[in-house]
Amino acid sequence: MGLINFFKKSFSDMKESAKAQHEVDKANFSAAKAESHAGWEEAKAMGDPKRRGAVMQAKRDEQIAEANERKAAAEARIDAVRGNE
């Protein structure tokens, strides 16, 4: 009887594991599908000159802000080394 119960438990565990993995696979597929759709919509939006210009300007503004932050940090390091704090 011990062997029968062992196999019943084993197959039950495998069934539960397969169900859980199926849920993970469904979630991953859904996420990949949504990401693909988002990429398509972004590519389609880039065909519109007004939207493309706005997106490009936003990227440039972000890069300028990052450069200014790096410049300020570098100047602070220079002041710290010179003792001008």
C-alpha positions, -999 to +999 in steps of 0.1 A: +000+000+000+029+024+007+040+022-029+006+030-043+003+061-021+038+072-031+028+071-068-005+089-061+012+116-042+039+119-069+014+122-097-006+147-078+024+168-072+033+167-109-002+177-118-001+207-094+034+217-107+022+215-143-008+237-135+014+263-118+039+263-147+010+267-171-001+299-152+035+312-154+036+305-191+003+322-197+014+353-177+047+354-196+030+351-230+005+378-221+034+401-211+053+394-243+022+401-263+016+434-246+052+444-250+051+436-287+019+456-291+034+486-273+065+484-296+042+484-326+022+514-314+054+533-307+068+525-341+035+535-357+035+568-337+070+576-349+055+578-384+036+609-374+061+639-377+045+658-349+047+629-324+082+620-336+094+655-330+079+656-295+094+623-286+128+633-299+126+666-281+117+648-248+147+625-253+170+655-259+157+673-229+163+643-207+199+640-220+205+677-213+192+673-178+215+643-172+245+661-186+238+691-163+236+668-133+269+652-142+284+686-147+272+698-113+285+667-096+319+672-113+321+708-102+312+698-066+341+673-067+364+700-080+354+724-053+358+696-026+393+689-038+403+726-039+387+732-005+363+759-017+332+742-004 
